[in-house]
Structures are given as structure tokens and as C-alpha cells.
Amino acid sequence: MTLEDFTPILIAVAILLTFHFVRQFMLGQTISAHELSERLKDEDADIALIDVRSEGEYASELGHIPGAVNIPVGEIGAEIKALGRDLTADPDKLFVTICRTHNRSPRAARMLRSAGLKNVSVLKGGMMAWAGKKLPTE
């Protein structure tokens, strides 16, 4: 066998690796349901939970994390403009974007980062991961 025999396999591996790294880049910084749950137990933790699902999803049977604010992903841009500099007043504040499965929340996280926020994470696995761990919901 020659190297040319392995070319299709090497191309497939390269494509899969590229896809993985692009997806990780697009996802950005993440936080697991367990880690977020532990951090929320600290009363001094300065964490803003932004649930970017629709109002119906936010109030659905799946529920939402206690203390989360519902701002649908399509409205994030307007909220950023309305809040302006107030948004970046506390650089230590952690902003966590949440959706059902972490498909919409990375988009919201990118918008928050482009508005100047440095400490933004996506809840990995979204509310499905949170509920799967039987963590508290409202």
C-alpha cells in the first residue's frame, strides 16, 4: 500500500477535524450545567443568566433556570443598544447565554462579546443538559 491509498481517509479525517475546531470556535467559551450550578450556589457570584429562547419555550414544561432573564435571541441586539455602556460597567460579571440545546445561545454570546463583554459563556447542552442533571427550574 502506498500513501495514495490512504488519501481519501486522510481527507475525511482533515474535514472532520476542521469541522470540530470550527464548531468549537463558533461555540466560544462554554460552561457545563454542573459547573454553573456550583457557581450559582455562591451568593457573592456575579452571574447574569440570559435565556435566549422564545417566551413560549421559556415558560414551557422544560422551564428555565431560577433568576434567568428571558431575552429571545432576535432581541439581543436591541437590548444591547438599549443598555449601552451599562452592560460593560462590571467587567467581572459572568454572562451565561442559555437556549434549549446550545444551538442559538452561541449567536447571542457572540453579539454580547462584540458589544464589549469579556466574560461570556454558553451553557453547554442548554436547558436539556440542565434538566437532564435534575437541576432546579422554574
ABEGO torsion letter per residue (X at the ends): XBAAAAAAAAAAAAAAAAAAAAAAAAAEBBBBAAAAAAAAABAABBBBBBBABBAAAAABAAEBBBGBBBBBAAAAAAAAAAAEAAAAABAABBBBBBBAAGAAAAAAAAAAAAAGBABBBBBBGEAAAAAAAGBBBX
